[in-house]
Amino acid sequence: MSRRLAVWGAAVVPGAVVVYLLLAGVFGLIEVNRDFRSSTVAEGGIAIYVRTNGVHADIVLPTQVHGHDWSNAFPPSQMRSLAEPAAWIAFGWGDRAFMLETPTWRDFRLGTALKALAGVGPGAMHVEYVAQPYDFDVSELLISREQHVRLVAAIRRSFRRGADGSPIRIDAPGYFETDAFYEAIPTYSLRFTCNEWVRSVLSDSGLPAPAWAPFERTLFWYLPKRADPQG
């Protein structure tokens, strides 16, 4: 009986992976917010970026723009070693255990990844101040003030907050000198991945995105590419 179950499992798992990849491709081809029109500088357009390291995507916004200042919620003193806010701030969401225990791919552990996929652990937000948004491959969007307001609200909703309404900082070192981790919602799963969080925030803000994006690649199908002006 156990041998039969093993054979059955060996057949089902690859099939499930294929179905998952096919669904990711199909929903990745469905574009939402097709009526999006890039703003211009003359119209007060605000430049925001989606960056990727090839696996995981982040959203990068101006730290201060049009009266909104992220450093009020994320003061430099909460970072490991930061005297003052940088010009840009990046947000990336994921499974708490995976993010804290996998600072580099050399630290990858299969057990930690499987636990994240099971969706049994809490989420976490990685917040990083950056001098400029070109550390990774990036796409730039010029968005309107109204879209920026929606984008800020969508990101803010992802944080778990304390009694005083402030984001709850996780007592753990960041990856660098200029970042920190915060408690976040919801939990990671096969359906809701770190890249799907980025997609959902873009979609909720009226920005171009696919209908579902568990992988970072499909996120960029609808975003313009921009080369590093320093390069």
Disulfide bonds with the S-S distance in Angstrom:
none
